[in-house]
Amino acid sequence: MRVHRFAIAAAVATFILTIFGGLTSVTESGLACPDWPLCEGKFFPQMVDGKQYEHSHRLIASFVGAMTFGLMALILKYRRHQRHLVKLSILASVLVTIQALLGAATVILRLPWEVTSAHLAVATAFFVLMTTLAFLTHPSREAMPAVQKSLTRFIVPVGALLFLQVVGGGVMRHLRAGLACGFDLPYCHGKLWPLDGFVGIQVHMVHRMLGVLVGLLMLALMVWIWRQPQAGRSLKIVAGVAGVGVIAQVTLGILTVLWSRELFTINTHSSLGIGLMSVMTWMYWLSVPAVAAAPVRVPAVEAVPSGRAVEA
């Protein structure tokens, strides 16, 4: 259980990192520290004028990076016989390295929207991967599960659309298009979709329409899973959480516009979007068998002061 608990802690730390990343973005504090990796030449600068968000984000990112490599080391030591965990942990280490480089590029290149959006996309994919590792390191999951297409054939495309919606929200935010339609809802400048508007309006409208589509699909997915006889109790509970979460997410999106992008509302909106990706990930893994042709188990042990053997 030690590896599993460490993986859960790493996933939680990654989620906290995304929250601070969102705070850095919505408060436009991305350049509060003009240099990298230090902040104004200091490791611990005075946390004011946006540095409390930007530099805290950097410090948490360093911690998450260390935990990611630590998790890989634990898996290589105690779970080497589970090849899928080894591969996933190596991939996580690669992604967190790419993410750090993108974070540096956002500062060095002065926040180009293409780089900041890529930074968010990789962050979301990394969080999904860390959630997967937290799930698959549980001792009951000895082998890589075999996919049951009857349950997963709808979960995967809905999850992919949700991923696009989360990244699209980041693109909209980085283009400063959150209020491109003003406070007009459900229309935009008096039109259902002003196709003659500037690019910020188009990005904003795509985010709106895709949000409605994803919301309806997630609610339909919840109902569909509840009606499947082979769906277990845990899967149905997680599907219910996804349904409630997406209703809250759509509500927060509406309030973000009506309340002129109030800080708490918009950051909760962006954080919940990332959180829903975690829920969809758990939904996927709960929809497949726990064990698929598991190999003969070769448990790793470690010495403890009392002389007993404790399973990793």
Number of C-alpha atoms within 10 A of each C-alpha: 12 14 24 20 13 19 29 19 17 25 26 17 20 26 23 17 23 23 21 23 26 24 25 23 19 21 14 17 18 24 19 20 22 14 14 17 17 14 19 15 12 12 11 13 14 12 13 9 12 18 22 18 24 25 27 18 22 22 15 18 23 15 15 22 22 15 20 26 18 18 25 24 17 20 25 18 15 18 21 18 19 20 14 17 22 21 14 18 25 18 15 24 20 14 20 22 15 15 21 17 12 20 22 19 17 21 20 14 9 14 18 14 17 12 20 22 23 18 23 23 20 17 25 23 16 21 28 25 20 28 23 21 25 21 20 23 23 17 14 10 16 22 22 18 19 14 15 12 12 12 19 18 12 17 21 16 12 19 22 14 16 24 22 17 21 23 24 22 25 25 25 24 23 20 18 15 19 24 19 22 23 15 17 14 14 13 14 19 16 11 12 11 17 15 11 8 13 10 14 19 23 19 19 24 22 17 23 19 13 17 23 14 15 22 22 15 21 26 19 14 19 22 15 15 25 18 11 12 7 12 16 13 11 13 20 21 15 19 25 19 16 24 22 14 20 23 15 17 21 18 12 20 21 19 17 22 20 15 13 14 17 13 14 11 18 23 23 19 23 24 21 19 24 23 20 21 22 23 19 24 21 21 25 23 18 21 24 19 14 17 14 14 10 13 11 8 10 11 12 14 13 11 10 9 6 6 8 10 12 13 14 17
